[in-house]
């Protein structure tokens, strides 16, 4: 057999690459629990900053995205749910930031 293919270092490298590919593929097969939680917490923070009054469109978009994430999660579409939850989180953060900025310019 070819010494190049049987080198222990090369075998270890090949095994590592194969396992990385398998583990990477498994990550997308798991439910996006953390992403969903993060998105819900960001929406909660936006509401606490009064985004429903001061940034209603962004907050509504965040809520629509988390609803989409929930529906796709229920259908087992984990990667789509993960992406929708990430979008929801980003929109909620923008809504919160916009609400805080609007509140600051209003004054007490």
N, C-alpha and C positions, 0 to 999 in steps of 0.2 A: 504494500500500500504506500502511497505517496506520503513522505515525511511531512510535507507542507500541510496536509489535511489532518494528520494525526497529532500534531503538536498540542500538548495539553493547554497551552495558552490560547491557541486558536479555537480549540473545542470549547473552552470556557467562554470565550468571546461570543462564539456562535450561540451557545446556550443562553447567555445573557441577552443577546439580541432577540432571540425567540421568545424568551420569557417576558421581556419588555413589551413586545408586540402583543402577547396574550393578555398581559395585565392592562395595557392601554386599551385594548378592546373591551375588557371587562368593565372598565370605569364607565363607559357609556351605557353599559347594561344595568347599572345600579340606579335606583330612583334618586332624583336630585333633592334629597332631603334638606341638605344645608342651604342650597340655593333658594328653595321655597321658603325656608325659615328666614333667611336674610331679606328676601323680598317683602315678606309680611312685616318684618320689623321696620324696614325702611318706610313702608306705607303707614304703619302706626306712627312713626316719628313725623311723617309729613302731616298727618291728621293733627297730631299734638301741636304742630307749628301753625295750625289753622289754614292749611293748604286748601281745604274745601272752599274757603272764602277768598283766599289771597292768590291761589294758583290752581283753580278748579280744573282747568283743561289738562294740565300735566298730571294732577292727581287722578283724574278719571282715566287717563291713558295708562297710568300705572295699575289701577284697579282692573282695567280691561285686560292688561297683560297677565296679571296674576290669575284672573279667571281662565284665560286661555291656557296658562301653564297647568292649572288644576285639571281642566278638561283633557288635555293631552296626557297628563300623568295618569289619569283614570283609564285611558286607553292604552297604557303601556308604552307610550312614545316618549321615552325618557330624555332623549337628546333634544327633542322639540320642547319639552317641558323645561329642561335646563336652560335653553336659550330664552324662552319666554319669561322665566323667572328672573334671569339676568337683566332683561330689558325692563321688567317691572321694577326691579331694584334701582336701576339707573334713573328711570323716570321719577320714581318716588323721591330719590335724593335731589333731583332737580326741582321737584315740586316743593320740597322742604326748604331748599336754599332760596327759591324764589319767594316763598311765603315769609321766611325770616327777613329777607331783604326788604320786602314790602312793609312788613311790620316795623322795621327799623326806620324807614323813611316816614312812616305815619307819626311816630313818636308816641308818648304815653297817652 
